Amino acid sequence: MVSESAAPHFNIEPTSNPTPADHRADLIANPAFGRIFTDHMAVVKYSESRGWHDARITARKPISLDPAASVLHYAQEIFEGMKAYRTGNGSIVTFRPEENAKRFRASAARMAMADLPQEIFIQAVDELVKMDRDWVPEGEGKSLYLRPFMIATEAFLGVKPASEYLFVVIACPVGAYFGSGCVSVWVSEDYTRAAPGGTGAAKCGGNYAASLVAQRDSQSHGCDQVLFLDSREQRFVEEMGGMNVMFLRDDNTLVTPPLTGTILPGITRDAILQLAKDHGLKIEQTPIEIDEVFAGAASGRYREAFACGTAAVITPIGSLRRRQGEAVFGDGKTPGDVSLGLKKTLTEIQSGKTNDVHGWIHSIV
């Protein structure tokens, strides 16, 4: 049994059919995001009678579920997104894993799921990365994307919190999520992402499933991504389909919506706000009216806009579009200097190219 008071012990069960080194090298040379997976996964089980137990690193394989498993009927499911990076000296590190563990626990509490101690979360990630260290790619923009998740596995048809869960970590080598230019974003006025009192601050699959129709709608308007407004008035900026959003004003103030329970508390978001302060920018976490953004882009008051998150890091926004018109930042095609500067600083910390003054880097091997 794995408990809060005891350090978890992971049984290591290497796959009997590892990917040949030459084939692995081909796979990670130019990986498509989320399509190629490593040889192993971390697994820990939970039951009310035993707590967290049976911690293992084992071959990546399908998960067997009873057709009545609670996750399939009542959507008790949460996940995280994080990355492992290979530094210039060959070591492998992760970025602020304790914050992922903290957010995971907060998501579990909101979804009435079992609490996973931070030490188990971090050790599961560490042990998997150690086992599959050869899958961590080298090169700018490349990393090993890590997906910790938890699902309710109790076989029971009834609306109640499950009594059994499975915690799993899988990994995939990735390159850049978007290209090097700017993205265009459709402002959705037909769909909302979250409402006060809902699950907007939890990283649960249902939030993303509900955003897919809006994302598809954005593509029908020729845009790459979607931006959601608040559910009450459809007046204030909230967040994008899977990323937080920020704007730079002409007075060197970086503005982003506040965390009021409807927006995911992004770990990349938090780091960027700190780095922006380090760069001498002013910070405002305040409600942002969408009409103000459109007017500000036209007048030059809003100089830059970008999305941020683990997968995409920082993605410059060239334009926002809605039925009433378009807001263009700069020339709409060229990423802004501040956006690029913040991204450069953050990725250099993550890759070990610059000093980590904030203590964000967690060394694994």
C-alpha positions in Angstrom: 0.0 0.0 0.0 1.2 3.5 -0.8 0.1 6.1 1.8 0.7 9.8 2.5 3.2 9.0 5.3 5.3 6.5 3.3 7.4 7.2 0.2 6.0 5.2 -2.7 7.9 2.2 -4.0 7.4 1.6 -7.7 7.9 -1.9 -8.9 9.8 -1.7 -12.2 8.5 -4.1 -14.9 10.4 -3.3 -18.2 8.6 -4.1 -21.4 9.6 -7.4 -23.1 9.4 -5.7 -26.5 11.2 -2.3 -26.4 11.3 -0.1 -29.5 14.6 -0.7 -31.4 17.0 2.3 -31.0 17.2 3.1 -34.7 13.4 3.1 -35.0 13.0 5.2 -31.9 15.5 7.7 -33.3 13.4 8.0 -36.5 10.2 8.5 -34.5 11.6 11.3 -32.3 13.4 13.1 -35.2 10.2 15.0 -36.1 7.4 13.9 -33.9 3.8 15.0 -34.5 2.2 16.3 -31.2 0.5 13.5 -29.3 0.9 10.8 -31.9 3.9 8.8 -30.8 4.2 7.2 -27.3 7.1 5.8 -25.3 7.4 2.1 -24.2 6.2 2.4 -20.6 3.6 3.9 -18.3 3.3 4.5 -14.6 0.3 3.0 -12.9 -1.0 3.3 -9.3 -4.3 1.9 -8.0 -6.7 3.3 -5.4 -9.5 1.7 -3.3 -11.2 3.0 -0.2 -10.1 -0.1 1.7 -6.4 0.0 0.7 -5.7 3.6 -0.3 -3.1 4.1 -3.0 -1.3 0.8 -3.8 0.4 -1.4 -6.5 2.6 1.4 -7.8 4.3 0.1 -11.0 6.3 1.2 -14.1 5.1 -1.3 -16.7 4.8 -1.7 -20.5 2.4 0.8 -22.1 -0.7 -1.2 -23.0 -4.5 -0.9 -23.1 -6.4 -0.4 -19.9 -9.0 -2.9 -19.1 -12.3 -1.4 -17.8 -15.6 -2.9 -16.7 -18.4 -1.5 -18.9 -20.0 -0.1 -15.8 -16.8 1.8 -14.8 -17.9 5.2 -13.3 -15.6 7.2 -15.7 -17.6 5.9 -18.7 -20.9 7.1 -17.2 -20.3 10.0 -14.8 -17.0 11.4 -16.2 -15.0 11.3 -13.1 -11.7 12.0 -14.8 -8.9 14.6 -14.5 -5.5 15.1 -16.1 -2.4 17.2 -16.2 0.0 18.3 -18.9 3.8 18.8 -18.3 7.1 18.3 -20.1 10.5 16.8 -19.5 13.4 18.5 -21.2 16.9 17.4 -22.2 19.4 20.1 -21.3 22.7 20.9 -23.0 24.7 18.8 -20.6 22.5 15.8 -21.2 20.6 15.9 -18.0 16.8 15.6 -18.0 14.6 18.0 -16.0 10.9 18.9 -15.5 9.4 22.3 -14.9 7.6 23.0 -11.6 6.1 19.5 -11.2 5.0 20.4 -7.7 2.6 22.9 -9.2 1.2 20.2 -11.5 0.7 18.0 -8.5 -1.0 20.8 -6.5 -3.4 21.5 -9.4 -4.1 17.8 -9.8 -5.1 17.6 -6.2 -7.4 20.6 -6.6 -9.0 19.1 -9.7 -9.5 15.8 -7.8 -11.2 17.7 -4.9 -13.6 19.5 -7.3 -14.5 16.3 -9.1 -15.0 14.4 -5.7 -12.1 12.0 -6.5 -9.5 10.4 -4.4 -6.7 12.7 -3.2 -3.3 11.7 -4.7 -0.4 12.8 -2.5 2.2 15.1 -4.2 5.0 12.6 -3.5 3.3 9.9 -5.5 2.5 12.2 -8.4 6.1 13.4 -8.7 7.7 10.0 -8.2 5.4 8.4 -10.8 6.6 11.1 -13.3 10.2 10.8 -12.3 10.3 7.0 -12.5 8.6 7.0 -15.9 11.1 9.5 -17.3 14.0 7.6 -15.9 12.7 4.4 -17.6 12.1 6.1 -20.9 14.9 8.6 -20.8 16.1 7.7 -24.3 12.7 9.0 -25.6 13.4 12.6 -24.5 14.4 14.3 -27.8 17.1 16.9 -28.3 16.7 20.1 -30.2 15.0 23.5 -29.9 11.2 23.2 -29.3 11.4 19.5 -28.6 10.5 17.8 -25.3 8.8 14.7 -23.8 5.2 15.6 -23.1 3.9 13.9 -20.0 0.2 13.1 -19.4 -0.7 12.2 -15.8 -4.4 11.3 -15.5 -6.8 9.7 -13.1 -10.1 7.8 -13.9 -12.8 6.3 -11.7 -12.9 2.6 -12.2 -15.5 1.3 -9.8 -18.1 -0.8 -11.6 -21.3 0.9 -10.3 -24.3 2.6 -12.0 -25.3 5.3 -9.6 -24.6 9.0 -9.2 -22.0 9.0 -6.4 -18.3 9.5 -6.1 -16.5 6.3 -7.0 -14.6 4.3 -4.5 -11.9 3.0 -6.9 -9.5 4.9 -9.1 -6.6 4.4 -11.4 -3.7 6.9 -11.7 -1.6 6.6 -14.9 1.2 8.6 -16.5 2.0 8.2 -20.2 4.5 10.1 -22.3 5.1 11.1 -25.9 8.0 12.9 -27.6 6.8 16.2 -29.2 7.9 19.1 -31.3 6.3 22.6 -31.5 2.5 22.7 -31.0 2.1 25.5 -33.5 4.3 26.9 -36.2 6.5 30.0 -35.7 4.1 32.6 -36.9 0.9 34.1 -35.4 -2.5 32.3 -35.0 -5.9 33.7 -35.7 -8.6 33.4 -33.1 -12.4 33.4 -33.4 -14.3 35.0 -30.5 -17.2 32.7 -29.7 -20.5 34.3 -28.9 -22.5 31.1 -29.2 -20.7 28.9 -26.7 -19.1 29.4 -23.3 -16.4 27.3 -21.6 -17.4 27.5 -17.9 -19.7 29.2 -15.5 -19.3 30.5 -11.9 -19.5 27.5 -9.6 -18.7 25.1 -12.4 -15.5 23.2 -13.3 -13.6 25.9 -15.1 -10.7 25.8 -12.7 -10.4 22.0 -12.8 -8.4 20.2 -15.5 -11.1 17.7 -16.4 -11.9 16.2 -19.7 -15.4 17.5 -19.8 -14.2 21.1 -20.1 -12.3 20.2 -23.2 -15.1 18.1 -24.7 -17.5 21.0 -24.4 -15.0 23.3 -26.2 -14.7 21.1 -29.3 -17.8 22.3 -31.1 -16.6 25.9 -30.6 -13.2 25.0 -31.9 -14.8 23.5 -34.9 -16.9 26.6 -35.3 -13.7 28.7 -35.2 -12.2 26.7 -38.1 -15.3 27.3 -40.2 -14.6 31.0 -39.9 -11.0 30.5 -41.0 -9.4 30.7 -37.6 -6.9 28.5 -35.8 -8.3 28.7 -32.2 -11.3 29.9 -30.2 -11.6 32.5 -27.5 -14.4 32.2 -24.9 -16.2 35.0 -23.1 -17.8 35.0 -19.7 -21.0 33.0 -19.4 -23.1 35.7 -17.7 -22.7 38.7 -20.1 -20.6 37.5 -23.0 -18.6 40.6 -22.4 -15.4 39.7 -20.7 -12.4 37.7 -22.0 -11.9 34.3 -20.3 -9.6 31.8 -22.0 -9.0 29.9 -25.2 -9.9 26.3 -25.9 -6.9 25.0 -24.1 -4.7 28.0 -23.2 -4.7 31.2 -21.1 -4.6 34.5 -22.9 -2.7 37.7 -22.3 -2.5 41.2 -23.9 0.3 43.8 -23.9 -0.8 47.5 -23.8 1.2 50.4 -25.1 2.1 51.4 -21.5 4.1 48.2 -21.1 1.4 46.6 -19.0 0.7 42.9 -19.5 -3.0 42.3 -18.9 -4.7 38.9 -18.3 -8.1 37.8 -16.8 -8.1 37.1 -13.1 -8.5 33.6 -11.6 -12.0 33.7 -10.3 -12.9 30.0 -10.6 -13.9 29.9 -14.3 -10.4 29.9 -15.7 -7.7 27.2 -15.4 -4.8 28.4 -13.2 -2.1 27.8 -15.8 1.4 27.0 -14.5 2.9 28.5 -17.7 0.6 31.6 -17.1 2.0 32.0 -13.6 5.6 31.7 -14.8 5.1 34.2 -17.5 3.6 36.8 -15.1 6.7 36.4 -12.9 9.1 36.7 -15.9 7.2 39.7 -17.1 7.8 41.4 -13.8 11.5 40.4 -14.1 11.5 42.1 -17.5 10.2 45.3 -16.0 6.6 45.0 -17.2 3.6 46.0 -15.2 1.0 43.3 -14.5 -2.7 43.6 -14.3 -5.0 40.6 -13.5 -8.3 42.2 -14.2 -11.5 41.7 -16.2 -11.0 42.6 -19.8 -13.9 43.7 -22.0 -13.8 42.2 -25.5 -15.0 45.5 -26.9 -12.0 47.3 -25.3 -9.6 44.8 -26.9 -11.1 45.4 -30.3 -11.0 49.2 -29.9 -7.5 49.0 -28.4 -6.1 47.0 -31.3 -7.5 49.5 -33.7 -6.0 52.5 -31.8 -2.6 50.8 -31.1 -3.2 50.7 -27.3 -3.2 46.9 -27.4 0.1 46.1 -29.1 0.4 42.3 -28.7 -1.7 39.3 -27.7 -0.7 35.8 -27.1 -1.9 32.4 -25.8 0.1 30.5 -23.2 0.1 26.9 -21.9 2.4 23.9 -21.4 1.9 22.4 -24.9 2.3 25.6 -26.9 4.4 27.6 -24.4 3.7 31.1 -25.9 1.8 31.4 -29.2 1.4 35.0 -30.6 -2.1 36.0 -31.7 -2.1 37.9 -35.0 -5.9 38.7 -35.0 -9.1 38.2 -33.2 -12.2 37.8 -35.3 -16.0 38.0 -34.6 -19.1 38.8 -36.5 -18.7 42.5 -36.0 -15.2 42.7 -37.4 -11.5 42.0 -36.8 -8.9 43.1 -34.3 -5.3 43.0 -35.6 -2.2 43.2 -33.5 0.8 44.7 -35.2 0.8 43.6 -38.8 -1.2 40.4 -37.9 1.6 38.2 -39.1 4.8 39.0 -37.2 5.1 37.9 -33.5 5.7 40.8 -31.1 9.0 41.5 -29.5 7.7 41.1 -25.9 5.9 37.8 -26.7 9.1 36.4 -28.3 11.3 37.7 -25.5 9.2 36.1 -22.8 9.1 32.8 -24.7 12.8 32.9 -25.2 13.4 33.4 -21.5 11.0 30.7 -20.4 12.3 28.1 -22.9 15.9 28.9 -22.0 15.2 28.2 -18.3 13.4 25.0 -19.2 16.3 23.8 -21.4 19.0 24.8 -18.9 20.5 27.5 -21.1 20.0 30.2 -18.5 20.1 30.5 -14.7 17.0 29.3 -12.9 16.7 32.1 -10.3 13.2 31.1 -9.3 14.0 27.4 -8.5 11.5 26.1 -11.1 13.6 23.2 -12.5 13.3 19.7 -11.1 16.2 17.4 -12.0 15.5 13.8 -12.7 18.5 12.2 -14.4 
